Amino acid sequence: MSVTGKQITSTLTADGLLTVELADHTFPDPTGHEVLVKIEGAPINPSDLALLFGPADLANATYAPGKVVAHMPEPAMRAMAVRVGHSLTVGNEGAGTVIAAGDDAYAQTLIGKRVSFVSGRMYASHALVDARGCLVLGDDISAEQGAGAFVNPLTVLGFVETMRAEGFNGLIHTAAASNLGQMLVKLCQAEGVPLVNVVRSAEQVALLKAIGAEHVVNSSDVDFMGQLTEAIAATGAYLAYDAIGGGRMAGTLLAAMEQVASKGIPYSPYGSNVMKKVYAYGMLDLSPTVINRSFGFAWSVGGWLLTPFLAKAGMEGQARLSAQVLSGLTTTFASHYKAKISLEEMLTRDVAMAYNAKATGEKFLVVPS
């Protein structure tokens, strides 16, 4: 028998109105490899917000119980033309208990078990997913602990794997006081990877120092460039992962790398031969990325996304990484939340404005029940 519950959808119309709505939804019986999961926790990640609200004007939106209607800026409308008229589900990852399964033997074994998974429709009371993509959580791991088992943990593991595959020996990370940033600090400590953490306040410096980070630099300090070059010299970090995306940070990182790389070598108009690279993996700043070329010719700027990385890793690689995540869910890969909110609260003005601000270290967990 099908199950009736709730689901949040995000719909953009041609007139520039974005409607995010919580409505009744019927979840069909699982078949084959499918399982039906009662969702117990789903984090709000920046990647979720890009689809849920994007750059819509939430400050001047209309709020009603279970519904938000906001205007989308004209430049964003041009970029989002392909989603106009489509009712999209939202929520990349989460955890819950399997309450029904298809007739596949493995799917049947999951009934009653708590699992973590990725579905793209986690902001709901239930989700129908493929049992083969579920990560089975131990009895000692809660839904809250398992809800964030995919996006952030696999991203930091992907950072380190990419670093090694491309021949780099150290990392720089911006917006480093985030949940993801704290995981990266712990992972790099465990695996002996030199790491430079870029934050924007003294409080964030203290936070990362408290969990053992060695090199933490504050972009708000007047001597930031000096701090940054000193940290790069100490670590040999010439690969950066930038969560900010827009603005001047990527160019600043490359310039600092070049200052260190060119020190003590003969002058060349082409700069040093040391390859310097910045991957943008986030969009905390939606303004254009500004690159002032003061760092020679041995440099690269690109984008890094988890999904293509996992596709390249293949099933065997994904299984290996998932096993590593599972073993460290309460330690290295532990998530911390500012608040737990219901599906209804998610669409209230004050709460929506709070989590959509994407403040560093202020992660929200959606608890449908």
Secondary structure, DSSP 8 states (H G I E B T S, - for coil): --EEEEEEEEEE-TTSEEEEEEEEEEE----TTEEEEEEEEEE--HHHHHHHTTT---TT-EEETTEEEEE--HHHHHHTGGGBT-EEE---EEEEEEEEE-S-HHHHHTTT-EEEEE-S--SBSEEEEEGGG-EE--TTS-HHHHTTSSHHHHHHHHHHHHHHHTT---EEEESTTSHHHHHHHHHHHHHT--EEEEESSHHHHHHHHHTT-SEEEETTSTTHHHHHHHHHHHHT--EEEES-EEETHHHHHHHHHHHHHTTTS---TT--S--EEEEE---SEEEEE-----S-SSEEEEE--HHHHHHHHHHHHHHHHHHHHHHTTTTTT----SEEE-HHHHTSHHHHHHHHT--TT--EEE---
